[in-house]
Amino acid sequence: HGRGHEVITFLGEGKEIPVEATEIQPAVKQSDVVVTNISNRSDQEVNAGLVAIEANKPLCIAAGDFTAYRLPAYKPLRKYAQILFRTTGDRAEDAQSLFPNSKVITVGSPFWEDWETPKFSRERIRRSWGVAEDETFILCAGDKWPGDNLLFIGCFLEAIERLKNELKLRILLGLHPGGLHMMSPATVRDVLGRSEIPVMLTSSPDTMSLMEAVPGADILVNTVSTVGIQAAYQGVPSINFISLFTRTMLVRDRGEDVWDPCDILGI
């Protein structure tokens, strides 16, 4: 509650929202305004938007990254949304063309802004993970989808194999929290065990998360992921592994072979 207002939230934080549709739908119907986020896990958000439209409730949509507004799953909601909230102000004309009846508002991201003040210092992070002064600390950020993860981790280990005699390495791999239920740490350890390169794995909420460890890294290797944007905020060099399959996904979901935080180079 605040000044006579009540806000009901259903938050998944990158994962499926842990409630049934029968709980979300009545809340939507009883509300005065509905705000739904755009995410790759779209079923619950889109269904909430459709219920709002049917109940004649004002609908606002929040697009959390550069081109999230392009995701095709949200086409049924586009012409009904009164407001489209965007993190960045670029591509304004493109966003307006897809949401012709919406007022497009750039609001930034408090989540991104929090990266300006990391939870842990570089020294504390490196000490926590046992990184020596002469070691290169590499973070490897996994994706949500098992197929992408297996390809990514395999290619990463093969690339690192070429560096193991040139650099002293300390490597930390973290799985995407939205994909833990699809690819267990045990499966990842099996893949890592096929390489002679030791890799630490963080996947427990009781330990420092990979995102919390970014300010202590010398380099981040990731896919098409929010953690790459975080690395840019915190001055950590980032390499994006974008496979042919990922590029196909970008064209399918975003309409172009582009990921705004980086230049895609064929190698």
Disulfide bonds with the S-S distance in Angstrom:
none
